[in-house]
Every structure is written in C-alpha cells, then in structure tokens.
C-alpha cells in the first residue's frame, strides 16, 4: 500500500517529467482523494508560460497570477503505478 505522502511525491515527479518540455511552474497540490477501489486521485495545479496574463491587463494596477491548469493523477494504491491523468474542469 502506497502512503499518501508517497503518492503525492510520485504524482508531482511524474507531472514534472511528462510536462518538462512545456516549462511548467508553480506546481502544487490542490486535492487528495482515496477512492473505494484502492486508487489515489491526486489533483495538481501548475502554470504554463503561454497562460501568462498580459501585463497590461491587470486589476487596479495589481499584478494578477497566471491561470492554473489542474490535472487529476490516478495512482494504484497497491502498486504505486500511474494509471491516468485527466483534466479537471
């Protein structure tokens, strides 16, 4: 059985590797869920360079953070294998 901290680390490392060429930033944990079927659902958020907000478009002069992409990584609790990655709306 894979522990929650190990599942999070595995999901983050996998996302860093798979999206390496896209130069993601601000990778962070958003949600964790352990399903009844023995799978971890780890939601991670990150930013991509092309998601950057135009610096001339701001709210009252305040710099706005770039939008985040949310991905749900499913990990088998028994084997630690990454099963899927999905967009989260």
VENGI-V342260 format. One record per residue. N is the residue number from 0. SS is DSSP state (h for helix, s for strand, l for the rest). NEAR is the number of other C-alpha atoms within 8 Angstrom. Layout:
BEGIN
n->(N N)
ss->(SS SS)
near->(NEAR NEAR)
END
This chain:
BEGIN
n->(0 1 2 3 4 5 6 7 8 9 10 11 12 13 14 15 16 17 18 19 20 21 22 23 24 25 26 27 28 29 30 31 32 33 34 35 36 37 38 39 40 41 42 43 44 45 46 47 48 49 50 51 52 53 54 55 56 57 58 59 60 61 62 63 64 65 66 67 68 69 70 71 72 73 74 75 76 77 78 79 80 81 82 83 84 85 86 87 88)
ss->(l l l h h h h h h h h h h h h h h h l h h h l l s s s s s s s s s s l l l l s s s s s s s s s l h h h l l l l l l l s l l s l l l l l l s s s s s s s s l l l l l s s s s s s l l)
near->(6 9 7 7 6 8 13 10 8 8 12 11 8 8 9 9 7 7 9 9 5 7 8 12 7 7 10 8 9 8 8 8 7 8 8 5 4 9 11 15 13 16 13 14 13 12 14 12 8 4 9 10 9 6 6 4 6 10 7 4 5 6 7 7 6 8 8 9 9 11 11 13 15 12 15 12 12 7 7 10 7 9 8 8 8 7 8 7 3)
END
